[in-house]
């Protein structure tokens, strides 16, 4: 299914079934989420995201899967784990849901609601929200993301 069709139908499937599976299409969340991984998306009520939560939101006609680095009354600020800059603020009305599980191409499933992942996600969200200047700082900031991915893969 194209990302344009997914953006249209995933909210309907979530409303009907309470969950939807989507396939990661970009490398913006590597190393934890890689292209081809299956993501179980569940509803997320407005105001219920916290730093570190991986959310799915609509940008134009596509779905974006990024980590929350700040949440407020008006919406979220997100960032891909592999990206250098945060996204533009996301209004709550564009948030589709949150990623509750990741199934790798090798068939391994990571349940993000089970310990120790909520704590790990919070730390990764905090790190993702920090700006790393220069090559060494960028690599140091990325190390925990690679460590978390090693736990999964």
QUIBEL-V303998 format. One record per helix or strand of 2 or more residues. SS is the DSSP state (@ for helix, = for strand). FROM is the first residue (numbers start at 1). LEN is the number of residues. If there is no record, write none. Layout:
# QUIBEL-V303998
ss=SS from=FROM len=LEN
ss=SS from=FROM len=LEN
This chain:
# QUIBEL-V303998
ss=@ from=3 len=15
ss== from=19 len=5
ss== from=38 len=5
ss== from=54 len=6
ss== from=62 len=10
ss== from=75 len=5
ss== from=90 len=2
ss=@ from=92 len=3
ss== from=95 len=9
ss== from=109 len=3
ss=@ from=117 len=12
ss=@ from=135 len=18
